[in-house]
Amino acid sequence: MTRLELGCRGAIPKRALKSGEALDGEGVFTVWGRQMPAAASYAAQALPMGLSQCDRLQRDVAEGAMLTHNDVVLDPQNPAVAARSALIEQFGSVG
């Protein structure tokens, strides 16, 4: 069993997005995923594709820019958000 996260697919806007817009998740209209090493994902605070559905943007984001945790309003009660936070806490210094 792997005990180390090796990679992540960060969410990338397919078009310029405005504050207040909702993300619709992978393969729909707003974002696509870019594979990246876990350490680079943590360093960039990249928003993983798994958290890119139903999040609301809290600022404008340009087409092609990496979405970050700071760009969206995340629900702290969401188990996926809690799991991602735990991964960052445990493996954030991997490089």
C-alpha positions in Angstrom: 0.0 0.0 0.0 1.3 3.4 -1.0 1.7 5.8 1.9 2.9 8.7 -0.1 1.1 11.0 -2.5 3.2 11.3 -5.6 1.1 13.5 -7.9 -2.0 15.6 -8.2 -4.1 17.0 -11.1 -4.4 20.7 -10.5 -7.5 22.5 -11.8 -6.9 24.9 -14.8 -9.6 27.3 -16.1 -10.6 26.7 -19.7 -11.7 30.3 -19.9 -11.4 33.5 -17.8 -13.5 33.0 -14.7 -15.2 35.7 -12.6 -15.6 36.0 -8.8 -18.8 34.3 -7.7 -18.8 31.7 -10.5 -19.3 28.1 -9.5 -16.8 25.4 -10.8 -18.5 22.5 -12.5 -15.8 19.9 -12.1 -13.7 17.8 -14.4 -14.6 17.4 -18.1 -17.4 19.9 -18.2 -17.2 23.6 -19.1 -14.9 25.5 -16.6 -11.8 23.4 -15.8 -9.4 20.7 -17.0 -6.7 18.9 -15.0 -2.9 19.3 -15.3 -0.9 16.4 -13.8 1.9 17.7 -11.5 4.2 16.2 -8.8 2.7 16.4 -5.3 5.5 18.6 -4.0 4.8 21.2 -6.8 1.1 21.0 -6.1 1.6 21.7 -2.4 4.0 24.5 -3.1 1.6 26.2 -5.5 -1.4 25.5 -3.3 -3.0 24.1 -6.4 -6.7 23.2 -6.2 -7.0 19.5 -7.0 -9.6 18.4 -9.6 -11.3 16.4 -6.9 -12.2 19.7 -5.2 -13.2 21.6 -8.3 -16.9 20.8 -8.3 -19.4 23.2 -6.8 -16.7 25.5 -5.4 -17.4 29.3 -5.7 -14.6 31.6 -6.8 -13.8 34.4 -4.5 -11.7 36.3 -7.1 -11.2 36.4 -10.9 -8.9 33.8 -12.4 -7.4 34.1 -15.9 -7.7 31.4 -18.5 -4.9 28.8 -18.2 -3.8 30.0 -14.7 -3.5 27.4 -11.9 -6.5 27.6 -9.5 -5.4 27.6 -5.9 -7.0 27.0 -2.5 -7.1 30.8 -2.1 -9.2 31.3 -5.3 -12.2 29.3 -4.0 -14.4 29.1 -1.0 -14.0 25.6 0.4 -16.4 23.9 2.7 -14.4 22.8 5.8 -17.2 20.3 6.6 -16.6 18.5 3.2 -14.7 15.2 3.9 -12.6 15.7 0.7 -11.4 19.1 1.9 -10.4 17.7 5.2 -8.6 14.8 3.5 -6.6 17.2 1.3 -5.7 19.3 4.3 -4.4 16.2 6.1 -2.3 15.2 3.0 -0.8 18.6 2.8 0.0 18.6 6.6 1.5 15.1 6.4 3.4 15.3 3.1 3.7 19.0 2.4 7.5 18.9 2.8 8.0 16.1 0.2 10.3 17.1 -2.6 
